[in-house]
Amino acid sequence: MGISVVSYQFNGCNNTSGNNNKTILVAPQNTTGANFLALVICGHNNAVTITDTYSNVYTLAGSHYNSVGDSCYIMYNSNPTVGINHNVSISAGSNLIEGCAGLLACSGVASSPMDQYNGNNGGTDVAFTNTGNITPSQNGSLIISAAGFYSQGYNNSSAVFTTNEKNVAYVSNQMLAAAMSYYIQPTATALNCNWGANSAVVDFTSVIVDFKPYVLMSSTDTNFYGQS
């Protein structure tokens, strides 16, 4: 059967100095038919509250953050309630939140999907970061990567990834950029995601995770239901 993408949205939150209680709202989408949801959050706040239209609860798959508080989270739900007008909001209570969030709905993902994780920081005044390698354990795995950094633009140098990106205003009038990518890898092999900006930026952080596909057991399997 394999993994298929049902729907996908990625949104940002504009925030300026003095405005607290900001919320990132992932635009409504139709997730009907999905058996898996991946939620990506990149921003300048580590303490957030997640609200889902269908009351889904998300499990952390992997996260990475740097010394100034920029963070990237990849979370998931492998048995979600889905439907039309499905959105997710991320709020930071009384703290500033500057960032972006995305919701990816897929079908054909395993019920216990978590496989490999890695993450990395790019350092200060550099134009790129590398997530570090992962090696999926199965063919056809769903691979998701995300990055957050201060910049007015970026490019993703891993051509196999599909990318969406939002820029949001940072309180110092810099730009906090964030992006996420996904890739359904036909054949399991080691890979990473190289994130790059158009010029040197401050405090890159990035993360990469893969999720296993659902595998249908064949009735010809020699151990299927005790057959020998």
C-alpha positions in Angstrom: 0.0 0.0 0.0 2.7 2.5 1.0 2.6 5.9 2.6 0.6 8.6 0.8 0.2 12.3 1.7 -3.4 13.2 2.3 -3.0 17.0 3.1 -0.4 19.5 4.2 -0.4 23.0 5.6 2.4 25.3 7.0 1.8 28.6 8.6 3.6 31.4 10.5 2.8 33.9 13.2 3.7 37.6 12.9 4.9 38.9 16.3 6.2 42.4 17.2 7.6 43.8 20.4 5.0 44.1 23.1 2.5 41.6 21.8 2.3 38.5 24.0 -0.1 35.5 23.9 0.6 35.0 20.2 -0.8 31.9 18.5 0.3 30.0 15.4 -2.8 28.6 13.7 -2.3 25.9 11.1 -4.8 26.6 8.4 -7.8 24.2 8.3 -7.5 21.2 6.0 -9.3 18.0 5.2 -7.5 15.1 6.9 -10.1 12.5 6.0 -8.5 9.2 5.2 -5.3 9.8 7.2 -4.1 7.4 9.9 -1.1 9.5 10.9 -0.5 13.2 11.7 2.9 14.9 12.0 3.0 18.3 13.7 6.1 20.5 13.2 6.8 23.5 15.4 9.7 25.8 14.9 10.1 29.0 16.9 11.6 31.1 19.7 9.8 29.5 22.6 10.1 26.1 24.3 6.8 26.1 26.4 3.8 25.9 24.2 0.2 24.7 24.4 -1.3 22.6 21.5 -5.0 22.6 20.7 -6.4 20.3 18.0 -9.8 20.6 16.4 -10.4 16.9 17.0 -8.7 16.8 20.4 -5.8 14.7 19.1 -2.8 14.5 21.5 0.7 14.5 20.0 3.8 12.5 21.0 7.3 14.0 20.7 9.4 12.3 18.0 12.4 14.5 18.1 13.4 18.1 19.0 16.5 20.3 18.9 17.2 23.7 20.2 20.1 26.1 20.5 21.5 28.3 23.3 19.3 31.3 22.5 16.0 29.4 22.6 15.3 28.7 19.0 13.7 25.2 18.8 12.3 22.7 16.3 9.9 20.0 17.3 8.5 17.1 15.3 5.5 15.4 17.0 3.0 12.8 15.8 -0.2 10.9 16.4 -0.5 7.5 14.9 -4.2 6.9 15.7 -5.8 10.3 15.1 -9.3 11.5 14.7 -9.5 13.2 11.4 -12.0 15.1 9.2 -12.8 18.3 7.5 -11.8 21.8 8.7 -9.0 20.2 10.8 -6.7 22.7 12.3 -4.1 22.9 15.1 -3.2 26.0 17.1 0.0 26.5 19.1 0.1 29.2 21.8 2.7 30.3 24.3 0.5 31.7 27.2 2.2 34.7 28.7 5.4 34.2 26.8 6.4 35.6 23.4 6.2 33.1 20.6 7.7 33.7 17.2 7.6 30.8 14.8 5.9 28.6 12.3 4.0 25.3 12.4 2.9 22.6 9.9 0.5 19.7 10.0 1.1 16.8 7.6 -1.6 14.1 7.3 -0.7 10.8 5.8 -2.2 7.3 5.2 -0.3 4.0 5.2 1.9 4.7 8.2 2.6 2.0 10.8 0.7 2.0 14.1 4.0 2.2 16.0 5.8 4.4 13.5 8.7 6.0 15.2 12.1 5.0 13.8 15.2 7.2 13.7 15.9 10.7 14.9 18.8 13.2 14.7 19.3 17.0 15.1 22.0 19.6 14.9 22.9 23.3 15.4 24.7 25.2 12.6 26.5 27.6 15.0 26.7 31.4 14.7 27.1 33.4 11.5 26.9 30.5 9.1 24.9 29.9 6.0 23.9 26.3 6.5 23.3 23.4 8.9 23.2 19.7 8.5 20.7 17.6 10.5 23.1 14.6 10.8 22.4 11.2 9.3 19.6 8.8 9.9 19.2 5.3 8.3 15.5 4.3 8.1 14.9 0.6 8.9 12.3 0.1 6.2 11.8 1.0 2.6 9.1 3.5 1.9 9.6 5.4 5.2 8.3 8.9 5.7 11.1 11.3 6.5 10.4 14.8 7.9 13.0 17.6 8.5 12.6 21.1 9.9 14.9 24.0 10.5 14.6 27.4 12.2 17.0 30.3 11.9 17.2 34.1 11.7 17.2 35.1 8.0 15.1 36.6 5.3 15.4 33.6 3.0 16.6 30.1 2.7 17.2 27.3 0.3 17.0 23.6 0.9 20.0 21.9 -0.8 18.5 18.4 -0.5 16.7 18.1 -3.9 14.7 15.0 -2.8 12.8 17.0 -0.2 9.6 19.0 -0.8 9.8 22.3 1.1 7.4 25.0 2.4 8.6 28.0 4.3 7.2 31.0 6.2 9.0 34.0 7.6 7.8 35.9 10.7 8.9 39.1 12.3 11.2 38.8 15.3 11.0 41.3 18.2 14.4 42.8 17.3 13.2 43.5 13.7 15.3 40.6 12.4 13.5 37.8 10.6 13.0 34.4 12.2 12.6 32.0 9.3 11.5 28.4 9.6 10.9 25.6 7.1 9.8 22.0 7.0 10.3 19.2 4.4 9.0 15.7 3.9 10.2 12.8 1.7 8.9 9.3 1.2 12.1 7.4 0.6 11.6 4.4 -1.9 14.7 2.5 -0.7 16.1 2.7 2.9 19.5 4.2 2.9 21.4 6.7 5.0 20.5 10.4 4.4 20.5 13.8 6.0 19.0 17.2 5.2 21.2 20.1 4.5 19.5 23.4 5.2 21.0 26.6 3.9 20.2 30.4 4.0 20.9 32.9 1.3 23.5 34.5 3.5 25.2 33.9 6.9 22.6 33.8 9.7 22.6 33.4 13.4 21.7 30.3 15.4 20.6 27.6 13.0 18.8 24.6 14.5 17.4 21.6 12.6 15.9 18.1 13.2 15.2 15.0 11.1 12.9 12.0 11.9 11.6 9.1 10.0 8.4 7.1 10.4 7.8 3.5 9.3 5.2 2.4 6.8 2.4 0.0 7.5 3.5 -3.5 6.3 0.8 -6.0 5.4 1.8 -9.5 6.4 1.4 -12.0 3.6 -0.6 -15.2 4.1 2.2 -17.1 2.4 4.6 -16.2 5.3 5.8 -19.5 6.8 5.0 -18.3 10.3 1.7 -16.7 9.5 -0.8 -17.6 12.3 1.4 -20.5 13.3 1.7 -22.2 9.9 5.0 -24.0 9.4 
